[in-house]
Amino acid sequence: MMKTLKIVLTSILTLAVLIGGDESRIGTSGGNQVLVPVGARGIAMAGSERVYSSGLESVYWNPAGLARSETPTVLASSMDLFNDIGVNYFGASSNFDKLGSLGVTVKSIDMGDIPVTTVEDMDGLGGGTFRPTLSTFGLTYANSFSDRAFFGVTGKVVYESIPRATATAYALDIGVQYTGLAGIENLGLALVLNNLGTDMHYTGSGLTNTATGDNGIPDFYNLESSYDKLPSTYNMSLSYQVA
């Protein structure tokens, strides 16, 4: 088990180095909804509980924490970010003894009504509105190497849509929790790699437009949207539990 743990830790560190050196991620990213946190405890502690987090709230901070859940759990929460933007989160999980824990989570962001703007109506005075869809669907598997070491993996589908255009990306979160570090009972270490996945790329009829050529005949053309990488992050936390 300890050999497997070392392999997992080495893999996470290697991936973190490779992603950190990707220059195409500098200054731009897509699917930034994945960075919106959930869970009152984790937000209040600014994510510092990655080592000892547990249950469905831990899925965002460190999927390894789901392995600490011993009973079936259901969680539903809603919070306001600012103005009329809201975040809704739902999850359900169950523990299957030695087979590990399995959890399903859904996070959606409500942006409210946004005025429709066009080239002719840049101020959106026409009265039309739309609501973009920003959702993240996750499936998490977590298990333990021992009574001190836990690991977890979350596969995510990141989905966004505006009128007549959509974008989808697939990503992984990988996390490890290890307590009793260096033989100190209450000292723990966590390594978490978030949002390792494909690019966000919008497609759809909303990117189709018309233009009139020199011959006076109108024709259709498609606007090509950019390929934006997800905002991958790497976190390493060291915690000492007092109580």
C-alpha positions as CSV (number, residue, x, y, z in Angstrom):
1,M,0.0,0.0,0.0
2,M,2.8,2.4,0.9
3,K,4.5,1.7,-2.5
4,T,1.2,2.5,-4.2
5,L,0.9,5.8,-2.2
6,K,4.4,6.8,-3.3
7,I,3.5,6.2,-6.9
8,V,0.4,8.3,-6.6
9,L,2.2,11.1,-4.9
10,T,5.0,11.1,-7.6
11,S,2.4,11.1,-10.4
12,I,0.6,14.1,-8.9
13,L,3.9,16.0,-8.5
14,T,4.9,15.2,-12.1
15,L,1.6,16.3,-13.5
16,A,1.8,19.6,-11.5
17,V,5.2,20.3,-12.9
18,L,4.1,19.6,-16.5
19,I,1.0,21.8,-16.2
20,G,2.8,24.6,-14.4
21,G,5.2,24.8,-17.4
22,D,2.4,25.2,-20.0
23,E,2.8,28.7,-21.3
24,S,-0.6,28.6,-23.1
25,R,-2.3,28.7,-19.6
26,I,-0.8,32.1,-18.8
27,G,-3.2,35.1,-18.8
28,T,-6.3,33.2,-20.2
29,S,-8.4,30.3,-19.3
30,G,-11.9,28.9,-20.0
31,G,-14.5,27.3,-17.8
32,N,-13.6,29.5,-14.8
33,Q,-16.8,28.4,-13.1
34,V,-14.8,25.4,-11.7
35,L,-13.0,27.8,-9.5
36,V,-16.1,28.9,-7.6
37,P,-15.9,27.1,-4.2
38,V,-18.6,25.3,-2.3
39,G,-19.0,24.2,1.3
40,A,-19.3,26.8,4.1
41,R,-16.5,25.2,6.2
42,G,-14.0,25.1,3.4
43,I,-14.8,28.7,2.3
44,A,-14.6,30.0,5.8
45,M,-11.2,28.4,6.2
46,A,-10.0,29.5,2.8
47,G,-9.4,25.9,1.8
48,S,-6.9,25.2,4.6
49,E,-8.8,22.0,5.6
50,R,-7.7,20.0,2.6
51,V,-5.8,17.6,4.8
52,Y,-8.7,16.8,7.2
53,S,-11.8,17.5,5.0
54,S,-14.4,14.8,4.7
55,G,-17.7,14.1,3.1
56,L,-19.4,15.7,0.1
57,E,-18.1,19.2,0.9
58,S,-14.5,17.9,0.5
59,V,-15.1,16.9,-3.1
60,Y,-14.3,20.4,-4.3
61,W,-11.3,20.9,-2.0
62,N,-9.8,17.4,-2.0
63,P,-11.7,14.4,-3.4
64,A,-9.7,12.1,-1.1
65,G,-11.8,13.3,1.8
66,L,-14.8,11.4,0.5
67,A,-13.1,8.2,1.7
68,R,-13.6,9.3,5.3
69,S,-17.4,9.1,4.9
70,E,-18.8,6.0,6.5
71,T,-22.5,6.4,5.9
72,P,-24.7,7.5,2.9
73,T,-24.8,11.2,2.6
74,V,-26.9,13.8,0.7
75,L,-26.1,17.5,0.6
76,A,-27.9,20.4,-1.0
77,S,-26.8,24.0,-0.6
78,S,-27.4,27.4,-2.2
79,M,-25.4,30.7,-1.7
80,D,-25.2,34.2,-3.2
81,L,-21.9,35.4,-4.6
82,F,-22.7,39.0,-5.4
83,N,-25.4,41.0,-7.1
84,D,-27.9,38.4,-8.4
85,I,-25.4,35.6,-9.0
86,G,-26.1,32.4,-7.1
87,V,-24.4,29.0,-6.7
88,N,-26.4,25.8,-6.2
89,Y,-24.7,22.6,-5.2
90,F,-26.1,19.1,-4.8
91,G,-24.4,15.8,-4.0
92,A,-25.0,12.3,-2.9
93,S,-22.5,9.6,-1.8
94,S,-22.3,6.2,-0.3
95,N,-19.5,4.0,1.3
96,F,-19.1,0.4,0.0
97,D,-16.6,-0.8,2.7
98,K,-13.4,-2.1,1.1
99,L,-14.6,-1.1,-2.4
100,G,-14.4,2.6,-1.4
101,S,-16.8,5.5,-1.6
102,L,-18.6,6.8,-4.6
103,G,-20.2,10.2,-4.9
104,V,-22.1,12.3,-7.5
105,T,-22.1,16.1,-7.4
106,V,-23.7,18.8,-9.5
107,K,-22.8,22.5,-9.3
108,S,-24.7,25.2,-11.2
109,I,-24.2,29.0,-11.3
110,D,-27.2,31.2,-11.9
111,M,-26.1,34.4,-13.6
112,G,-29.6,36.0,-13.6
113,D,-31.0,37.8,-16.6
114,I,-28.5,39.4,-19.0
115,P,-29.6,41.9,-21.6
116,V,-29.3,40.8,-25.2
117,T,-26.8,43.1,-27.1
118,T,-26.1,43.3,-30.8
119,V,-24.0,45.4,-33.1
120,E,-27.0,47.6,-33.7
121,D,-28.1,47.6,-30.1
122,M,-24.9,47.6,-28.0
123,D,-26.7,48.9,-24.9
124,G,-29.3,46.1,-24.9
125,L,-32.2,48.6,-25.0
126,G,-34.3,46.2,-27.1
127,G,-35.7,44.5,-24.0
128,G,-34.5,40.9,-24.7
129,T,-32.7,38.9,-22.0
130,F,-31.1,35.5,-21.7
131,R,-29.7,33.2,-19.0
132,P,-26.4,31.5,-19.6
133,T,-26.0,28.0,-18.3
134,L,-22.9,27.2,-16.2
135,S,-22.8,23.7,-14.8
136,T,-20.2,21.2,-13.5
137,F,-21.1,17.5,-13.1
138,G,-18.8,15.3,-11.1
139,L,-18.4,11.6,-10.3
140,T,-15.9,10.9,-7.4
141,Y,-14.3,7.7,-6.3
142,A,-12.3,7.6,-3.1
143,N,-10.6,4.9,-1.0
144,S,-7.9,4.4,1.6
145,F,-4.4,3.0,1.3
146,S,-4.4,2.6,5.1
147,D,-6.0,4.1,8.2
148,R,-3.7,7.2,7.6
149,A,-3.7,7.6,3.8
150,F,-6.6,8.4,1.5
151,F,-6.9,9.1,-2.2
152,G,-9.7,10.3,-4.4
153,V,-10.4,11.0,-8.1
154,T,-13.2,13.1,-9.6
155,G,-14.2,13.0,-13.2
156,K,-16.0,16.2,-14.3
157,V,-18.0,17.5,-17.2
158,V,-17.8,21.3,-17.5
159,Y,-20.7,22.6,-19.5
160,E,-21.5,26.2,-20.6
161,S,-24.2,27.6,-23.0
162,I,-25.4,30.9,-24.3
163,P,-28.1,31.3,-26.9
164,R,-27.3,29.0,-29.9
165,A,-23.8,28.2,-28.7
166,T,-22.3,25.7,-26.2
167,A,-19.0,24.5,-24.9
168,T,-18.0,21.3,-23.0
169,A,-14.8,20.2,-21.4
170,Y,-13.8,17.1,-19.4
171,A,-11.5,17.3,-16.4
172,L,-10.0,15.3,-13.5
173,D,-9.3,16.3,-9.9
174,I,-6.8,14.0,-8.1
175,G,-6.1,14.3,-4.4
176,V,-4.3,12.6,-1.5
177,Q,-4.5,13.0,2.3
178,Y,-1.9,11.6,4.6
179,T,-2.0,11.9,8.4
180,G,0.6,11.1,11.0
181,L,3.4,12.6,8.8
182,A,6.9,12.0,10.1
183,G,5.5,10.0,13.0
184,I,3.7,13.1,14.4
185,E,0.2,12.0,15.2
186,N,-1.7,15.2,14.4
187,L,0.4,16.4,11.5
188,G,-1.0,15.8,8.0
189,L,-0.2,16.5,4.3
190,A,-2.5,16.9,1.3
191,L,-1.7,17.1,-2.4
192,V,-4.4,18.1,-4.8
193,L,-4.4,18.6,-8.6
194,N,-7.6,20.3,-9.9
195,N,-9.1,20.7,-13.4
196,L,-6.7,18.7,-15.5
197,G,-8.6,18.3,-18.7
198,T,-9.6,19.3,-22.2
199,D,-10.0,22.8,-23.7
200,M,-13.3,24.8,-23.7
201,H,-14.4,25.6,-27.2
202,Y,-17.7,27.2,-28.2
203,T,-19.6,25.9,-31.2
204,G,-23.1,26.4,-32.5
205,S,-25.3,28.4,-34.9
206,G,-24.8,31.5,-32.8
207,L,-21.3,31.8,-34.3
208,T,-22.8,31.8,-37.9
209,N,-23.2,35.2,-39.6
210,T,-23.8,36.5,-43.1
211,A,-21.8,38.8,-45.3
212,T,-22.2,40.2,-48.8
213,G,-19.3,39.6,-51.2
214,D,-18.0,41.9,-53.9
215,N,-20.5,40.2,-56.3
216,G,-23.4,41.4,-54.2
217,I,-24.4,37.9,-53.2
218,P,-24.8,37.2,-49.4
219,D,-23.2,34.2,-48.0
220,F,-22.7,32.5,-44.6
221,Y,-19.5,32.3,-42.6
222,N,-18.6,30.9,-39.2
223,L,-16.8,32.7,-36.5
224,E,-14.1,30.5,-35.0
225,S,-14.0,30.7,-31.2
226,S,-10.8,30.2,-29.3
227,Y,-9.7,27.0,-27.5
228,D,-9.2,27.9,-23.9
229,K,-7.6,25.7,-21.3
230,L,-9.2,25.0,-18.0
231,P,-7.7,26.9,-15.0
232,S,-5.7,23.9,-13.6
233,T,-4.4,24.4,-10.1
234,Y,-2.0,22.5,-7.8
235,N,-2.3,22.8,-4.0
236,M,-0.1,21.3,-1.3
237,S,-1.2,21.7,2.3
238,L,0.4,20.9,5.6
239,S,-1.9,21.0,8.7
240,Y,-1.6,20.2,12.4
241,Q,-4.8,19.2,14.1
242,V,-5.0,20.7,17.7
243,A,-8.2,19.1,18.9
